[in-house]
Amino acid sequence: MNAIIRGKPDNLDEIGQRFDRARLAQPVFLNSVPKAGTHLIRNILRMFVAPEQHWPREYIQHALLARSRDAFDPKAPMISWGHMLFSDESAVALRDVRHIVLVRDPYDWVLARARFYLSDEFQGNLNHIKDGGAAVEDVIMMMILGAHGRVPDLRDIFTMNAVAWMGSSAVVVRYEDIVDSLKDLGSKRAEAFFRQLLADCGIDLPADWRDRVEAGADPRESRTARENLQVTVEVPKVLSDVHKRVVDFHVPGLRALLGYA
């Protein structure tokens, strides 16, 4: 799928100057299921890692792997991000990398994906479904089952971007656990969550971690945050019972495998 994401750059490089950020001793790759909250986890962790170790180029995907291998060089550790499906090549490239895989409840992911495809920020091969070109219920079905010859289905995306990595050394993080911790940032539970997330990236939890998390998680600094998308058609906030049953039919056992059932 060829697509362009429109939107203004964030100000997090400037905001991050407020913090004394750690240097990585080992490369870190923030992998994710597309539309699972990639900007959120990336922006939070940018507040903890020295800016000269931030990957300076595009999101890393399998098609770009050949020109992105320097992101995983253990002699020059970087924190990078992208949507890397499982393959022999990606397994070799990420062998010695601290690898985080971000997932999201498939029920909510379907709606997040629909909002994105129906937004002005997305420019690609499904523009004809916008502005009521297709009923929103049909768009949701496309997000589950795919659109023939245009976009992959839910099963392929979750299988190759998440499930296949679960048998490796990758650490699976749930988007909902980040959101729940952000809503209760003063709690011990949130502290334990971010302490573990940072430890999985090879970083100690600093005393001012809450300030850093709040700065990175500010939705005003994410062009793909739900509140910043200009959606051409109203998308339901909760997946219908029928669409939930279609998800369960199409990918039986997936939600349980990811820890949602």
Phi and psi in degrees as a GROMACS rama.xvg file:
@    title "Ramachandran Plot"
@    xaxis  label "Phi"
@    yaxis  label "Psi"
@TYPE xy
-95.6492  125.917  ASN-2
-147.679  154.116  ALA-3
-122.055  131.585  ILE-4
-104.158  118.551  ILE-5
-94.4186  156.297  ARG-6
146.698  158.12  GLY-7
-79.7189  151.295  LYS-8
-64.5291  156.392  PRO-9
-85.0615  175.759  ASP-10
-109.858  20.2782  ASN-11
-71.7599  -25.2587  LEU-12
-61.7876  -42.8581  ASP-13
-70.7314  -43.4202  GLU-14
-62.0844  -38.5284  ILE-15
-65.5736  -16.0059  GLY-16
-65.4326  -14.499  GLN-17
-70.3369  -18.1517  ARG-18
-113.813  144.699  PHE-19
-86.2892  104.042  ASP-20
-98.7641  146.39  ARG-21
-76.8604  158.432  ALA-22
-100.254  136.439  ARG-23
-76.915  143.185  LEU-24
-99.7435  -9.71142  ALA-25
-147.678  143.3  GLN-26
-59.752  146.54  PRO-27
-125.602  132.786  VAL-28
-122.057  121.452  PHE-29
-92.2768  95.8312  LEU-30
-92.8868  155.337  ASN-31
-160.83  154.908  SER-32
-67.387  128.152  VAL-33
-53.7096  135.68  PRO-34
71.4168  30.023  LYS-35
-107.768  7.31001  ALA-36
106.226  30.2601  GLY-37
-58.5367  -45.4894  THR-38
-61.4881  -37.5404  HIS-39
-63.5465  -53.1707  LEU-40
-67.6157  -37.0866  ILE-41
-62.2304  -48.0044  ARG-42
-67.1485  -36.1864  ASN-43
-63.0988  -48.7371  ILE-44
-71.984  -21.028  LEU-45
-62.7043  -24.7468  ARG-46
-78.4839  -5.15168  MET-47
-115.279  -14.2383  PHE-48
-112.421  136.984  VAL-49
-50.6426  133.195  ALA-50
-60.5241  -30.7959  PRO-51
-70.0276  -8.28965  GLU-52
-104.099  10.8731  GLN-53
-83.6534  132.263  HIS-54
-59.1655  122.368  TRP-55
-88.6325  -4.25097  PRO-56
-112.006  -158.396  ARG-57
-71.6277  169.542  GLU-58
-56.7232  135.646  TYR-59
-87.2722  125.537  ILE-60
-129.153  169.003  GLN-61
-57.5187  -38.871  HIS-62
-66.2587  -20.0049  ALA-63
-105.057  6.45109  LEU-64
-59.869  -40.9023  LEU-65
-59.6103  -35.3476  ALA-66
-96.2265  5.19685  ARG-67
-117.78  7.17189  SER-68
-63.272  -23.793  ARG-69
-67.4631  -16.5279  ASP-70
-65.7825  -22.9647  ALA-71
-107.748  15.7235  PHE-72
-72.9484  115.809  ASP-73
-65.7356  -18.2265  PRO-74
-81.6812  -15.2505  LYS-75
-139.645  73.466  ALA-76
-60.1273  136.683  PRO-77
-132.485  157.033  MET-78
-102.824  123.766  ILE-79
-129.954  174.382  SER-80
-152.371  157.484  TRP-81
164.156  -164.298  GLY-82
-126.194  90.9739  HIS-83
-104.245  110.081  MET-84
-75.0882  158.803  LEU-85
-76.0625  132.52  PHE-86
-161.117  172.661  SER-87
-61.6173  -40.4402  ASP-88
-67.3691  -43.7372  GLU-89
-70.7185  -33.4429  SER-90
-62.6174  -40.0915  ALA-91
-67.5038  -44.7739  VAL-92
-63.2212  -34.5593  ALA-93
-100.073  10.2655  LEU-94
-55.2294  -43.7476  ARG-95
-109.086  25.6806  ASP-96
-109.582  140.639  VAL-97
-71.1045  116.76  ARG-98
-118.382  115.342  HIS-99
-104.976  133.161  ILE-100
-118.222  114.166  VAL-101
-91.9775  128.889  LEU-102
-123.751  169.858  VAL-103
-144.464  150.772  ARG-104
-55.2364  121.633  ASP-105
-53.1039  -32.9076  PRO-106
-59.8513  -47.004  TYR-107
-78.061  -30.9739  ASP-108
-61.257  -39.2068  TRP-109
-57.3717  -44.0449  VAL-110
-71.1606  -39.6375  LEU-111
-62.9085  -40.2495  ALA-112
-66.3389  -39.9671  ARG-113
-62.8535  -44.3925  ALA-114
-59.261  -40.9054  ARG-115
-65.9276  -46.9534  PHE-116
-65.3253  -25.7074  TYR-117
-94.7917  6.34111  LEU-118
-94.6753  160.346  SER-119
-68.3152  -23.1736  ASP-120
-68.9704  -25.4204  GLU-121
-92.6388  127.951  PHE-122
-128.278  111.743  GLN-123
-163.536  -150.12  GLY-124
-90.7141  13.6376  ASN-125
-123.126  23.7434  LEU-126
-60.8093  -25.8457  ASN-127
-71.1897  -10.3182  HIS-128
-88.1069  -7.4654  ILE-129
-76.6536  170.257  LYS-130
53.7159  34.7181  ASP-131
82.5659  8.82819  GLY-132
-59.0362  -32.1337  GLY-133
-132.691  145.914  ALA-134
-61.4006  142.876  ALA-135
-59.9167  -32.4466  VAL-136
-63.5741  -35.7264  GLU-137
-73.0318  -36.1211  ASP-138
-61.785  -42.0027  VAL-139
-61.0418  -39.7403  ILE-140
-62.9095  -37.3833  MET-141
-62.7013  -36.062  MET-142
-68.3952  -27.5115  MET-143
-85.3336  -52.5225  ILE-144
-97.4071  -7.05427  LEU-145
89.032  166.84  GLY-146
-117.453  119.092  ALA-147
-51.9016  122.484  HIS-148
75.6389  2.85815  GLY-149
-123.532  -51.1347  ARG-150
-137.269  147.261  VAL-151
-74.5095  163.893  PRO-152
-87.4786  172.28  ASP-153
-58.6334  -42.8693  LEU-154
-60.5024  -48.8561  ARG-155
-61.4383  -42.9984  ASP-156
-64.9753  -49.9252  ILE-157
-70.1504  -35.1814  PHE-158
-63.6688  -49.2665  THR-159
-87.5095  -22.474  MET-160
-97.5554  -14.3425  ASN-161
-135.069  -62.1176  ALA-162
-57.586  -42.9423  VAL-163
-63.5306  -25.3491  ALA-164
-84.8674  -10.708  TRP-165
-68.0386  -22.8615  MET-166
-87.8395  4.48001  GLY-167
-104.49  -167.44  SER-168
-81.5501  0.216855  SER-169
-61.3837  146.607  ALA-170
-101.708  121.729  VAL-171
-87.8204  127.838  VAL-172
-120.444  135.516  VAL-173
-94.672  132.725  ARG-174
-54.2834  -42.4011  TYR-175
-62.5882  -31.3709  GLU-176
-69.5045  -33.72  ASP-177
-65.5765  -48.5302  ILE-178
-61.7639  -44.8835  VAL-179
-61.972  -38.2495  ASP-180
-68.6856  -36.2904  SER-181
-64.8024  -34.9014  LEU-182
-72.768  -17.933  LYS-183
-133.894  49.3607  ASP-184
-65.6721  -21.816  LEU-185
-82.4585  -2.54897  GLY-186
-86.0242  160.379  SER-187
-66.8703  -32.1554  LYS-188
-63.4109  -43.2492  ARG-189
-65.456  -40.081  ALA-190
-61.4393  -43.6055  GLU-191
-64.5551  -38.4272  ALA-192
-63.6407  -49.6171  PHE-193
-72.9705  -29.2558  PHE-194
-61.7971  -43.113  ARG-195
-69.8793  -41.7864  GLN-196
-59.961  -44.9289  LEU-197
-67.1993  -39.1946  LEU-198
-61.6016  -38.1867  ALA-199
-65.7394  -20.5945  ASP-200
-96.0148  0.820367  CYS-201
81.0359  27.7507  GLY-202
-124.29  138.085  ILE-203
-80.5584  150.591  ASP-204
-77.035  114.548  LEU-205
-79.4163  164.471  PRO-206
-62.5557  -32.9435  ALA-207
-96.1592  30.2323  ASP-208
-60.5297  -34.0254  TRP-209
-65.066  -41.5998  ARG-210
-60.7517  -40.3157  ASP-211
-66.9388  -44.3503  ARG-212
-62.5857  -44.8994  VAL-213
-60.9977  -41.3189  GLU-214
-64.6713  -46.0109  ALA-215
-70.6694  -30.3483  GLY-216
-87.7039  -0.36253  ALA-217
-59.0027  115.729  ASP-218
-61.824  -20.6553  PRO-219
-66.0755  -18.1696  ARG-220
-100.603  11.2323  GLU-221
-123.338  113.779  SER-222
-71.0511  -16.4546  ARG-223
-105.312  6.97556  THR-224
-60.2014  147.337  ALA-225
-53.266  -42.6158  ARG-226
-72.1272  -11.9693  GLU-227
-100.539  -7.48068  ASN-228
-78.8953  132.927  LEU-229
-92.7589  92.4936  GLN-230
-87.1559  132.918  VAL-231
-81.2572  -16.7597  THR-232
-140.43  139.677  VAL-233
-67.0225  129.196  GLU-234
-109.205  136.515  VAL-235
-56.2675  150.291  PRO-236
-80.4309  -24.1999  LYS-237
-130.6  138.172  VAL-238
-67.9485  137.684  LEU-239
-67.6791  159.469  SER-240
-61.0436  -37.4685  ASP-241
-63.5221  -46.7468  VAL-242
-66.4357  -33.367  HIS-243
-62.6632  -41.8343  LYS-244
-66.5914  -33.6719  ARG-245
-66.2854  -42.9666  VAL-246
-57.7296  -47.3423  VAL-247
-64.5546  -33.9013  ASP-248
-69.1492  -41.8654  PHE-249
-75.1229  -37.9558  HIS-250
-131.844  65.5077  VAL-251
-60.532  132.06  PRO-252
89.0342  -10.7515  GLY-253
-65.4478  -47.2175  LEU-254
-62.4576  -39.1274  ARG-255
-65.8821  -41.029  ALA-256
-60.601  -37.424  LEU-257
-84.8684  -4.11055  LEU-258
93.531  20.8472  GLY-259
-103.096  -11.9428  TYR-260
